[in-house]
C-alpha cells in the first residue's frame, strides 16, 4: 500500500481552524439580520395595525357623519314637505275664510237692505194714512197758525216717531222756510223738539204781530171817535214788543 499522505502547510491549517469561526460569525450576523428584519416587520406590522385601526375609526366617524347628514337631510326634507303642506292648508283655509266672510258680508248687506226697505216701506205706509201738513213758506205772520196745526196733528197721531214727525214737517217747508232749513246747523234740527224750537225762534216772532193785526182789525173809526186817540191806540198796538224787530 502506497503511502499517499497529504502535506498541509501551517497557513492552511490556520485557515482551516479559522473557517468554522468565520462561518459562525457569518451565521450569527445572518441571524441578527433576521432578528432585526423580524423586529422591523413587527414594528411595521404594529404601525400598520395602528394605521388600520385609525383608518377604521375614521371610517366609523365618516359613516356616523354620513348617517347624521342623511338623518338631517331627511329631517329637513320632512320639515320642508310639512311646511309646504301647512302652507297649502293655510292658503285653503284662508280661501275658505274669505269665501265665508264674503258670504257673511253679503248676508249682512241683504239683511240691512231688507231691514231698511221694510222700515222705509212701513214708514211710507204709515205716513200715507196721515193727513199732509199744510205748506209753510216762511211768512212769519202765518207761522203761529201753521205750528198750531202741526202740534194738533201730532197730538192726534201719538204713534208717530220723531223721524216721521220731521219728515212730515220738512216736507211741508217751502220757499224761504226750506232755504232756512237747508242751511240750519244739524244740531238745531236733529230731532223734532230742536226743530220746533228753531222754527219758533226764527219765524215765531210774528205771533205778536198777528195778534196786533187782529186787534187793529177790530178797531173802528166812527164819527164820534177822536182821530188822535185812534192813532194813539194803533201806535200802542204796534209798539208791542216783538213787532218790527228783525228775526235772527
PyMOL commands that set and color helices and strands:
alter all, ss='L'
color gray80, all
select helices_A, chain A and resi 10-128+140-156+162-172+175-183+186-188+192-218+227-238
alter helices_A, ss='H'
color red, helices_A
deselect
rebuild
show_as cartoon
